[in-house]
C-alpha cells in the first residue's frame, strides 16, 4: 500500500501496532473502572443515578413514648448494656429494640448498643463487635430517644465502675426469664417486669449499694409483647432505628432502576406499598440442614417447596415484575432461571445495580446488603416469604400498617395474609413474630 507523501513507514507501522494492542486490550481485558484523572471520563466512576434517598426520615418525636417515659420512676444509678446481638439484620434490629424497651421499663440509663459482625467460623456465625452505625444511623437513634424519652440517659461507652474498694462488676441478667407474658394480659407486662426486676436486683446488691451499677442484659429476641404498650407506641417505637444512609441510597437507586428499565409507574414519594403497582417481592429462606428447623417448618424450609409456592403465587399476581432476595445467594440464581423459563420478569439487586453502585454493594457485609433488600421489599405492592424467616416477618409487619382490608382468609399453606404480604408455613405457628417483633 502506498503511504501519503511525507509519512514515515516506520511511524505508520508503530501506529498500527499501538492501535492493534489497544483493540486487544479493550476486547479481552476491558477496563471497567477508568482512572479518575482522565478528563473525558470525569463521571465514569459515579453512581448510576443521583444520591436520592426516599427512605430518609427525621428523628422520631413520639407522644406515645413520651407518655410512657413520663410515668416512669427513673434511677440514674442503673446503667444497662445490651448483649451485642448477632444474626440477620431483622434479628439484630429486634434484639436492640427489646433491650431499649427493658431499659425504659426499669427506668435506667443505656449504653449505646454494639453489634456482632457475622463472620463464618467453621459454620458458626460469630465475630468481633462493632459500633451501632454498622447497620443504623447512630445520631438518629440518640436524637430520637432524646426527643421521645428525654429521661433515658445514653452513654457512648460504659462508665468505669471498677474500683479497689467496691468491685462493681456488671451484673448479668437474662431479662426474658423474669416474667413470661400472659395471654390476654399483655398490658400488665411492663409493670410486672419492672416489679420482678427490682425484686431480682435486691438479691444481687448489698444494702449499702452506691451507684452507678451496670446491668448487662443478655440477648432478648422474641419475648417482649409489643402490644402491651399503646398501639401508637408499638407502631412507632421501631423508628428510633433508621437504616444507615448508604443502604438507603442503594435501595432508592434500585427502585429508580426498576421503574425506568421495566416501565413501572412506581411512586417513590409515597410510602404506601399500593403505590408500587406492578412490583412483587419474593424472599427465599432456606437451611442446608433441614434438622436445623422445627418439625413444623421442615416441610417449608427447602428451596424446592418455597420456589414452587412463590412461582404459583406469582402466576396469579397482577405484578409484572418480581424482585427476589435470599439468605442463600445460589437460590436467587436458581429462582431467576426457572422463573424466566416460564416467561416471568425477575430481577435481583446485583442484576439491577451496576457500575459504582454494584461495587458499593459488593463492599458491604451480608447484613448491610440485607438492608437494601429489606427496604426494596417494603416498597413492593405484594410480598411473599416463609414463616421460619425473621426477615420475612419483619418485612410483612412493617408493611401491615398500610393494609386496607381485614380478615383476609388464609390460603392453603399460609400462616399470614393481610392483603399486602403472604407468609407460608404450617398453620398456627410463629405467633411470636406477630406478638414480639417491632414493625
C-alpha positions as CSV (number, residue, x, y, z in Angstrom):
1,X,0.0,0.0,0.0
2,X,1.3,3.4,-0.9
3,X,1.6,5.8,2.0
4,X,0.7,9.5,1.8
5,X,3.6,11.8,0.9
6,X,5.8,12.7,4.0
7,X,4.5,9.8,6.2
8,X,7.4,7.7,7.5
9,X,6.7,3.9,7.1
10,X,8.3,3.2,10.5
11,X,5.9,5.6,12.3
12,X,3.0,4.1,10.4
13,X,3.9,0.6,11.4
14,X,4.2,1.8,15.0
15,X,0.8,3.4,14.9
16,X,-0.8,0.3,13.5
17,X,0.9,-1.8,16.2
18,X,-0.4,0.5,19.0
19,X,-3.9,0.6,17.7
20,X,-3.9,-3.2,17.5
21,X,-2.7,-3.5,21.0
22,X,-5.3,-1.1,22.3
23,X,-8.0,-3.1,20.5
24,X,-6.9,-6.4,22.0
25,X,-6.7,-4.8,25.5
26,X,-10.2,-3.5,25.3
27,X,-11.6,-6.7,23.7
28,X,-10.0,-9.2,26.1
29,X,-9.2,-7.2,29.3
30,X,-11.9,-4.5,29.3
31,X,-11.2,-1.9,32.0
32,X,-14.5,-1.4,33.8
33,X,-13.1,1.3,36.1
34,X,-11.1,4.1,34.4
35,X,-8.7,6.4,36.2
36,X,-10.5,9.4,37.8
37,X,-7.9,11.9,36.4
38,X,-8.9,11.3,32.7
39,X,-10.8,14.5,31.8
40,X,-13.2,12.9,29.4
41,X,-14.2,10.3,31.9
42,X,-15.0,12.5,34.9
43,X,-18.3,10.9,35.7
44,X,-17.5,7.3,34.7
45,X,-17.0,6.1,38.3
46,X,-20.0,7.9,39.7
47,X,-23.2,6.1,40.8
48,X,-25.7,5.1,38.1
49,X,-28.2,7.7,39.4
50,X,-28.1,10.7,41.8
51,X,-27.8,10.1,45.5
52,X,-31.6,10.2,46.1
53,X,-32.8,8.8,49.4
54,X,-36.6,8.2,49.7
55,X,-36.2,6.2,52.9
56,X,-34.8,9.0,55.0
57,X,-37.0,10.4,57.8
58,X,-36.4,12.9,60.7
59,X,-35.7,11.8,64.3
60,X,-38.7,10.4,66.0
61,X,-40.8,12.6,68.3
62,X,-43.5,10.2,69.7
63,X,-46.1,11.4,72.2
64,X,-46.9,7.8,73.0
65,X,-43.3,7.1,74.0
66,X,-43.1,10.4,75.9
67,X,-46.2,9.4,77.9
68,X,-44.7,6.1,78.9
69,X,-41.4,7.6,79.9
70,X,-43.0,10.5,81.8
71,X,-44.9,8.0,84.0
72,X,-41.8,6.0,84.9
73,X,-39.7,6.5,88.0
74,X,-36.1,6.8,86.9
75,X,-32.9,5.6,88.6
76,X,-29.7,7.2,87.4
77,X,-27.6,4.7,89.3
78,X,-28.6,1.8,86.9
79,X,-26.9,1.6,83.6
80,X,-27.9,-1.1,81.1
81,X,-25.8,-2.6,78.4
82,X,-27.2,-4.7,75.5
83,X,-25.7,-8.0,74.7
84,X,-24.1,-7.4,71.3
85,X,-26.7,-9.0,69.0
86,X,-25.8,-11.3,66.1
87,X,-27.7,-12.9,63.4
88,X,-29.7,-11.5,60.5
89,X,-30.5,-7.8,60.2
90,X,-34.0,-8.4,61.4
91,X,-32.8,-10.3,64.5
92,X,-30.3,-7.7,65.4
93,X,-32.8,-4.9,65.0
94,X,-35.4,-6.6,67.2
95,X,-32.9,-7.5,69.8
96,X,-31.7,-3.9,70.2
97,X,-35.3,-2.6,70.4
98,X,-36.1,-5.2,73.1
99,X,-33.1,-4.1,75.1
100,X,-34.0,-0.4,74.9
101,X,-37.6,-1.2,76.0
102,X,-36.4,-3.1,79.0
103,X,-34.1,-0.2,80.0
104,X,-37.1,2.1,79.8
105,X,-39.2,-0.3,81.9
106,X,-36.6,-0.3,84.6
107,X,-36.1,3.4,84.4
108,X,-32.3,3.1,84.0
109,X,-29.7,4.6,81.6
110,X,-28.4,2.9,78.5
111,X,-25.0,2.3,76.8
112,X,-25.1,2.6,73.0
113,X,-25.6,-0.9,71.7
114,X,-22.9,-2.7,69.7
115,X,-23.4,-5.3,67.0
116,X,-21.6,-8.6,66.3
117,X,-20.1,-8.9,62.8
118,X,-21.4,-12.1,61.2
119,X,-18.3,-14.0,60.3
120,X,-18.2,-17.7,59.4
121,X,-16.1,-19.7,61.9
122,X,-16.4,-23.3,60.6
123,X,-20.2,-23.0,60.0
124,X,-20.8,-21.0,63.2
125,X,-21.6,-17.3,62.7
126,X,-19.7,-15.1,65.2
127,X,-17.2,-12.3,65.2
128,X,-15.9,-9.2,66.7
129,X,-18.3,-6.4,67.9
130,X,-18.6,-3.2,66.0
131,X,-20.5,0.1,66.6
132,X,-24.2,0.6,66.1
133,X,-23.6,2.6,62.8
134,X,-22.5,-0.6,61.1
135,X,-26.3,-1.0,60.5
136,X,-28.0,2.0,61.8
137,X,-27.8,5.8,62.0
138,X,-26.4,6.5,65.5
139,X,-27.2,10.2,65.5
140,X,-30.8,9.4,64.6
141,X,-31.0,6.8,67.4
142,X,-29.7,9.1,70.1
143,X,-31.7,12.1,68.9
144,X,-34.9,10.2,68.7
145,X,-34.6,8.9,72.3
146,X,-33.7,12.4,73.5
147,X,-36.9,13.8,71.8
148,X,-39.2,10.9,72.7
149,X,-37.8,9.7,76.0
150,X,-35.6,12.5,77.4
151,X,-35.4,10.8,80.8
152,X,-33.4,8.0,79.3
153,X,-29.7,8.9,79.5
154,X,-27.5,7.5,76.8
155,X,-23.8,6.7,77.3
156,X,-21.4,6.2,74.4
157,X,-19.4,3.7,76.4
158,X,-20.0,2.0,79.7
159,X,-18.6,4.1,82.6
160,X,-15.7,2.5,84.6
161,X,-17.4,1.3,87.8
162,X,-14.4,-0.8,88.9
163,X,-12.5,0.3,92.0
164,X,-10.4,-1.3,94.7
165,X,-12.9,-0.6,97.5
166,X,-16.1,-1.6,95.7
167,X,-15.7,-4.2,92.9
168,X,-18.7,-3.2,90.9
169,X,-18.5,-5.7,88.1
170,X,-21.5,-5.8,85.7
171,X,-24.4,-8.0,86.8
172,X,-25.6,-10.3,84.0
173,X,-29.3,-10.6,83.5
174,X,-31.5,-12.5,81.1
175,X,-34.4,-10.2,81.1
176,X,-36.7,-12.7,79.4
177,X,-36.5,-15.0,82.4
178,X,-38.1,-12.6,85.0
179,X,-41.6,-12.7,83.7
180,X,-43.5,-14.6,81.0
181,X,-46.1,-12.7,79.0
182,X,-49.6,-13.9,80.0
183,X,-52.1,-14.3,77.1
184,X,-54.9,-11.8,77.3
185,X,-53.0,-9.7,79.9
186,X,-50.2,-8.2,77.8
187,X,-50.9,-4.7,79.1
188,X,-49.7,-5.7,82.5
189,X,-46.4,-7.0,81.4
190,X,-44.3,-3.7,81.6
191,X,-45.1,-3.1,85.3
192,X,-44.9,-6.8,86.2
193,X,-41.5,-7.0,84.6
194,X,-40.4,-3.8,86.4
195,X,-41.5,-5.2,89.8
196,X,-39.8,-8.5,89.1
197,X,-36.6,-6.7,88.1
198,X,-36.3,-4.7,91.3
199,X,-37.0,-7.8,93.4
200,X,-34.2,-9.5,91.5
201,X,-31.9,-6.5,92.0
202,X,-32.4,-6.6,95.8
203,X,-30.9,-10.1,95.8
204,X,-27.8,-9.0,93.9
205,X,-27.0,-5.8,95.7
206,X,-25.8,-5.1,99.2
207,X,-27.8,-2.7,101.5
208,X,-25.1,0.0,101.2
209,X,-25.1,-0.1,97.4
210,X,-23.9,3.1,95.8
211,X,-24.2,3.6,92.1
212,X,-23.6,3.5,89.3
213,X,-24.1,-0.2,88.7
214,X,-24.1,-1.8,85.3
215,X,-26.7,-4.4,84.3
216,X,-25.6,-6.5,81.4
217,X,-28.7,-7.6,79.6
218,X,-28.4,-10.9,77.7
219,X,-29.9,-11.3,74.2
220,X,-33.6,-10.8,74.0
221,X,-35.1,-11.5,70.7
222,X,-38.8,-12.6,70.6
223,X,-40.1,-12.2,74.2
224,X,-41.3,-8.7,75.0
225,X,-45.0,-8.4,74.0
226,X,-45.0,-5.2,71.9
227,X,-48.8,-4.8,72.2
228,X,-48.5,-4.4,76.0
229,X,-47.9,-0.7,75.1
230,X,-50.2,1.8,73.5
231,X,-50.8,1.0,69.8
232,X,-49.0,4.1,68.7
233,X,-46.0,3.2,70.9
234,X,-45.9,-0.3,69.2
235,X,-46.2,1.2,65.7
236,X,-43.6,3.9,66.1
237,X,-41.0,2.6,68.6
238,X,-39.0,0.8,65.8
239,X,-38.4,4.1,64.1
240,X,-35.8,5.0,66.7
241,X,-33.6,2.8,64.5
242,X,-33.0,4.1,61.0
243,X,-31.0,2.1,58.4
244,X,-27.6,3.7,57.5
245,X,-27.7,6.2,54.6
246,X,-25.6,4.2,52.0
247,X,-28.0,1.3,52.2
248,X,-31.0,3.7,51.8
249,X,-29.5,5.3,48.8
250,X,-28.7,2.0,47.1
251,X,-32.3,0.8,47.8
252,X,-33.6,4.0,46.3
253,X,-31.4,3.6,43.3
254,X,-32.6,0.1,42.8
255,X,-36.2,1.2,42.8
256,X,-35.4,4.0,40.3
257,X,-33.8,1.5,38.0
258,X,-36.7,-0.9,38.3
259,X,-39.1,1.9,37.4
260,X,-37.2,3.0,34.4
261,X,-35.9,-0.3,33.0
262,X,-39.2,-2.1,33.4
263,X,-41.6,0.8,32.7
264,X,-43.2,0.6,36.2
265,X,-45.1,3.6,37.5
266,X,-43.6,3.5,41.0
267,X,-44.4,6.5,43.2
268,X,-41.3,6.7,45.3
269,X,-42.6,9.7,47.2
270,X,-45.4,7.7,48.6
271,X,-44.5,5.1,51.3
272,X,-47.8,3.2,50.7
273,X,-47.0,-0.2,49.0
274,X,-50.2,0.2,47.0
275,X,-48.4,3.0,45.1
276,X,-45.9,0.5,43.8
277,X,-48.2,-1.3,41.4
278,X,-46.5,-3.9,39.2
279,X,-43.7,-4.9,41.6
280,X,-43.7,-8.0,43.7
281,X,-41.1,-9.1,46.4
282,X,-40.0,-12.7,47.0
283,X,-37.8,-13.8,49.8
284,X,-36.2,-17.3,49.9
285,X,-35.0,-18.5,53.3
286,X,-33.5,-22.0,53.2
287,X,-31.4,-24.1,55.5
288,X,-28.7,-26.5,54.2
289,X,-29.7,-28.9,57.0
290,X,-33.5,-29.3,57.5
291,X,-32.8,-30.6,61.0
292,X,-31.9,-27.0,62.0
293,X,-35.6,-26.2,61.7
294,X,-38.5,-27.4,63.8
295,X,-40.6,-30.3,62.5
296,X,-43.4,-27.9,61.6
297,X,-41.0,-25.7,59.5
298,X,-39.1,-28.5,57.7
299,X,-41.7,-29.0,55.0
300,X,-41.4,-25.4,54.0
301,X,-37.7,-25.0,54.6
302,X,-36.4,-26.2,51.3
303,X,-35.8,-24.2,48.1
304,X,-38.0,-26.6,46.1
305,X,-41.0,-26.0,48.3
306,X,-40.6,-22.3,48.6
307,X,-39.9,-21.7,44.9
308,X,-42.9,-23.8,43.9
309,X,-45.2,-21.8,46.2
310,X,-43.8,-18.4,45.1
311,X,-44.0,-19.2,41.4
312,X,-47.6,-20.3,41.8
313,X,-48.4,-17.2,43.7
314,X,-46.7,-15.0,41.0
315,X,-48.7,-16.7,38.3
316,X,-51.9,-15.4,40.0
317,X,-50.4,-12.0,40.8
318,X,-51.1,-8.8,38.9
319,X,-47.5,-7.8,39.3
320,X,-45.4,-7.7,36.1
321,X,-42.0,-7.9,37.8
322,X,-40.6,-9.9,40.7
323,X,-37.7,-8.7,42.8
324,X,-36.1,-11.7,44.6
325,X,-33.7,-12.0,47.5
326,X,-32.5,-14.8,49.7
327,X,-30.3,-15.7,52.7
328,X,-28.5,-18.1,50.3
329,X,-27.2,-16.4,47.1
330,X,-27.3,-19.5,44.8
331,X,-31.0,-19.8,45.4
332,X,-31.5,-16.5,43.7
333,X,-29.9,-17.6,40.6
334,X,-31.9,-20.8,40.5
335,X,-35.2,-19.0,41.0
336,X,-34.4,-16.4,38.3
337,X,-33.5,-19.1,35.9
338,X,-36.7,-21.1,36.5
339,X,-38.9,-18.1,36.5
340,X,-37.5,-16.7,33.3
341,X,-38.0,-20.1,31.6
342,X,-41.7,-19.7,32.5
343,X,-41.7,-16.2,30.9
344,X,-41.7,-14.3,34.1
345,X,-39.8,-11.0,34.5
346,X,-37.5,-11.4,37.6
347,X,-34.5,-9.5,38.9
348,X,-32.4,-9.0,42.0
349,X,-30.1,-6.4,43.5
350,X,-27.0,-7.5,41.7
351,X,-28.9,-7.5,38.4
352,X,-30.3,-4.0,38.7
353,X,-27.4,-2.2,40.4
354,X,-24.4,-1.6,38.0
355,X,-21.1,0.2,37.9
356,X,-20.1,2.1,41.1
357,X,-23.4,1.2,42.7
358,X,-22.7,-2.6,42.3
359,X,-19.2,-2.0,43.7
360,X,-20.6,-0.2,46.7
361,X,-23.0,-3.1,47.3
362,X,-20.2,-5.7,47.0
363,X,-18.2,-3.8,49.6
364,X,-21.0,-4.2,52.1
365,X,-21.3,-7.0,54.6
366,X,-24.1,-9.6,54.3
367,X,-26.1,-7.8,57.0
368,X,-25.7,-4.5,55.2
369,X,-26.8,-6.0,51.9
370,X,-29.8,-7.4,53.6
371,X,-30.9,-3.9,54.5
372,X,-31.0,-3.0,50.8
373,X,-33.3,-5.9,50.1
374,X,-35.4,-5.1,53.2
375,X,-36.1,-1.5,52.0
376,X,-36.9,-2.6,48.5
377,X,-39.2,-5.3,49.7
378,X,-41.2,-2.9,52.0
379,X,-41.9,-0.9,48.8
380,X,-43.4,-3.6,46.7
381,X,-47.2,-4.0,46.1
382,X,-47.0,-7.7,47.0
383,X,-44.6,-9.7,49.2
384,X,-44.2,-13.4,49.9
385,X,-42.0,-15.1,52.4
386,X,-41.8,-18.1,54.7
387,X,-42.7,-18.5,58.4
388,X,-39.3,-19.5,59.7
389,X,-37.7,-16.3,58.4
390,X,-37.3,-13.3,60.7
391,X,-36.6,-11.2,57.6
392,X,-39.9,-12.2,56.0
393,X,-41.9,-11.4,59.2
394,X,-40.2,-8.1,59.7
395,X,-41.0,-7.0,56.1
396,X,-44.6,-8.2,56.4
397,X,-45.2,-6.5,59.8
398,X,-43.6,-3.2,58.6
399,X,-46.0,-3.2,55.6
400,X,-49.0,-4.2,57.7
401,X,-49.7,-0.6,58.7
402,X,-50.7,0.2,55.2
403,X,-53.1,-2.8,54.8
404,X,-56.6,-1.7,53.6
405,X,-58.5,-4.9,54.4
406,X,-59.0,-7.0,57.4
407,X,-59.9,-10.7,57.9
408,X,-58.2,-11.9,54.7
409,X,-58.8,-15.7,54.6
410,X,-55.6,-17.8,54.7
411,X,-54.9,-19.8,51.6
412,X,-53.5,-23.3,51.7
413,X,-50.2,-23.4,53.4
414,X,-50.3,-19.8,54.6
415,X,-49.5,-18.6,58.1
416,X,-50.2,-14.9,57.5
417,X,-52.1,-12.9,54.8
418,X,-53.1,-9.3,55.2
419,X,-53.7,-8.5,51.6
420,X,-50.2,-7.0,51.2
421,X,-48.0,-9.8,52.4
422,X,-48.2,-13.6,52.5
423,X,-46.2,-15.8,54.8
424,X,-46.1,-19.5,54.0
425,X,-45.8,-22.2,56.6
426,X,-47.7,-24.6,58.9
427,X,-50.9,-23.0,60.0
428,X,-50.9,-21.7,63.6
429,X,-47.2,-21.4,64.0
430,X,-44.9,-18.5,64.7
431,X,-47.3,-16.3,66.6
432,X,-44.2,-15.0,68.5
433,X,-43.3,-12.9,65.5
434,X,-46.7,-11.1,65.4
435,X,-46.6,-10.5,69.1
436,X,-43.0,-9.7,69.7
437,X,-41.4,-8.2,66.6
438,X,-41.4,-4.4,66.4
439,X,-42.6,-3.1,62.9
